[in-house]
């Protein structure tokens, strides 16, 4: 199956050149590298991100969390990624400012509460998606926010939101959407067939241990994606 006809794949939380190559060898389309994201165990420094991005056989997506526009410009100019993914509560206004300030693609995470469908404020999410498109974002990423703890955990939760809700929002999205949150080789085929996203994005589902990718799980993942209708 050619890449055009299958779901795109972003392997996130890449922490080394070795793992970027593993993802590429398995057939993934993008390598996601977190830079200075304090809440994540998979975060890297700008210097490390430059090394990975330079050596990665597949395009790098740089993940940043609630940084100022000048700050984002600086990191982007150093790493020179294919895209920057804004992971936090960055406003459409900031996306618009970045559109004029950087030449790489802009991807924006949108968070759907994990668990039951009634947790999701559909009109608010629709308005958010439209606002980011109008601001010039290239892609959206749906991820889960886990509200069960003392403070919300955005992304990297391994928990899923309601798939039918995600499918409905993706069907009417003004931009192509990557879907993340609790995706593993065991459920990726049904996720793709139910949700029909442009791409899928996963991290912990293909790890041997935190921050280290598992070639066997990557292989299983890609096999399942090829089989999805």
C-alpha positions in Angstrom: 0.0 0.0 0.0 1.4 3.4 -0.9 1.9 6.1 1.7 -0.7 8.3 0.0 -3.5 5.9 0.5 -2.7 4.9 4.1 -3.0 6.8 7.3 0.1 9.0 8.1 2.1 8.0 11.1 3.9 10.2 13.6 6.0 8.5 16.2 6.4 10.9 19.1 8.7 11.2 22.1 11.8 10.4 20.0 14.8 10.8 22.3 17.7 9.7 20.1 19.0 9.4 16.5 18.8 5.6 17.0 15.0 5.8 17.7 14.4 8.3 14.8 16.0 5.7 12.5 14.0 2.9 14.0 10.8 4.8 13.3 11.9 5.6 9.8 12.9 1.9 9.1 9.5 0.8 10.3 7.8 3.1 7.8 6.7 6.0 10.0 6.3 9.4 8.3 7.3 11.8 11.0 9.5 11.8 14.2 8.3 13.9 17.1 10.8 15.5 19.4 9.9 17.3 22.6 12.1 20.2 23.6 12.2 21.6 27.1 8.7 20.2 28.0 9.1 20.0 31.8 6.2 17.7 32.4 7.5 15.0 30.1 10.1 12.3 30.8 10.9 12.2 27.1 12.0 15.8 26.7 15.3 16.9 25.1 17.4 20.0 25.0 17.5 22.2 21.9 21.1 20.9 21.2 19.9 17.3 21.4 16.9 18.2 19.1 19.3 19.7 16.5 21.3 16.4 16.5 18.2 14.2 16.1 16.6 16.5 13.5 19.8 16.7 11.4 20.3 12.9 11.4 16.6 11.8 11.2 15.8 10.1 7.9 12.2 11.3 8.2 10.8 14.9 8.8 11.1 16.1 12.4 8.1 17.7 14.2 9.3 19.8 17.1 7.0 19.8 20.1 6.8 22.9 22.3 4.6 23.7 25.3 3.3 27.2 26.2 6.4 29.1 25.0 6.5 32.8 23.9 6.5 33.6 20.1 10.2 34.9 20.1 11.2 31.8 22.1 9.5 29.5 19.5 11.2 31.4 16.7 14.6 30.9 18.3 14.2 27.2 18.7 12.8 26.7 15.2 15.7 28.6 13.7 18.1 26.4 15.5 16.4 23.0 14.9 14.9 23.8 11.5 12.2 21.2 11.8 9.6 20.3 9.2 6.9 21.4 11.6 6.4 22.8 15.1 3.6 21.3 17.1 2.2 23.6 19.8 1.2 21.4 22.7 -0.2 23.8 25.2 -2.9 26.5 25.5 -1.4 28.6 22.7 -4.0 31.0 21.3 -5.1 31.4 17.7 -3.5 34.8 17.9 -0.1 33.3 18.7 -0.5 30.8 15.8 -1.2 33.8 13.5 1.9 35.6 14.8 4.0 32.5 14.2 2.6 32.1 10.7 4.4 35.3 9.8 7.5 34.5 11.9 8.5 31.0 10.9 8.6 29.1 7.6 7.9 25.6 8.9 4.4 24.1 9.2 2.4 24.8 12.3 0.5 21.9 14.0 -1.8 22.5 17.0 -2.9 20.1 19.6 -6.5 20.2 20.6 -7.5 18.3 23.7 -10.5 16.1 24.2 -11.3 14.9 27.8 -10.5 11.2 28.3 -13.4 9.0 29.0 -17.1 9.5 28.4 -18.6 11.5 25.4 -20.6 13.9 27.7 -17.2 15.2 28.9 -16.7 16.9 25.6 -18.0 20.4 24.8 -18.6 19.9 21.1 -19.4 23.5 20.1 -16.3 24.7 21.9 -14.1 22.2 20.2 -15.6 23.1 16.8 -15.0 26.8 17.4 -11.4 26.1 18.5 -10.7 24.0 15.3 -12.0 26.8 13.1 -10.1 29.5 14.9 -6.8 27.6 14.5 -7.5 27.1 10.8 -8.3 30.7 10.3 -5.0 31.6 12.1 -3.1 29.6 9.6 -2.4 26.2 11.3 -1.6 23.4 8.8 -2.7 20.4 10.9 -4.6 19.7 14.1 -3.8 16.9 16.6 -6.5 15.5 18.8 -5.1 14.2 22.1 -6.6 13.3 25.4 -6.5 15.4 28.5 -6.8 13.4 31.7 -8.9 15.3 34.3 -8.9 12.5 36.9 -5.8 13.7 38.8 -5.1 16.8 40.9 -4.2 18.8 37.8 -5.0 18.1 34.2 -2.4 16.1 32.3 -2.3 17.1 28.6 -1.3 14.4 26.2 1.0 11.4 26.9 -1.7 10.0 29.1 -2.1 6.7 27.4 -5.8 7.2 27.9 -8.4 7.6 25.1 -11.2 10.0 24.6 -14.5 8.7 23.1 -13.7 7.5 19.6 -17.2 8.3 18.2 -16.9 11.9 19.4 -13.5 12.1 17.8 -14.8 10.6 14.6 -17.6 13.1 14.4 -15.3 16.1 15.0 -12.7 14.8 12.5 -15.4 14.3 9.8 -16.2 18.0 10.0 -12.8 19.4 10.7 -11.6 22.3 8.5 -8.0 20.8 8.7 -6.5 17.4 8.5 -6.3 15.8 11.9 -3.8 13.4 13.6 -5.3 11.3 16.3 -3.4 10.5 19.5 -4.1 9.2 23.0 -4.0 5.6 24.0 -3.1 4.2 20.6 -1.3 0.9 20.6 -0.5 -1.8 18.0 -3.5 -3.8 19.4 -6.1 -1.1 18.8 -4.7 1.0 16.0 -6.6 -0.8 13.2 -10.0 -0.3 14.8 -9.1 3.3 15.8 -8.3 4.1 12.1 -11.5 2.4 10.9 -13.7 4.1 13.5 -12.2 7.5 13.6 -10.8 7.9 10.0 -8.1 10.4 10.9 -5.6 11.8 8.4 -2.9 10.4 10.6 -2.2 8.7 13.9 0.3 9.9 16.5 1.7 7.7 19.3 4.4 7.4 21.8 4.1 5.1 24.8 2.3 2.4 22.6 5.5 1.6 20.8 8.0 1.8 23.7 10.2 -0.9 25.3 10.5 1.5 28.3 10.0 5.2 28.8 11.7 7.2 26.1 13.0 4.0 24.3 11.2 2.7 21.2 10.6 -1.0 20.6 11.4 -2.1 17.0 9.0 -5.1 17.4 6.1 -2.9 18.5 6.9 -0.4 15.7 6.7 -3.3 13.2 3.4 -4.6 14.6 2.0 -1.1 14.5 2.8 -0.5 10.8 1.5 -4.0 9.9 -1.8 -3.2 11.5 -2.0 0.2 9.8 -1.4 -1.3 6.4 -4.3 -3.6 7.1 -6.7 -0.9 8.1 -9.4 0.0 5.5 
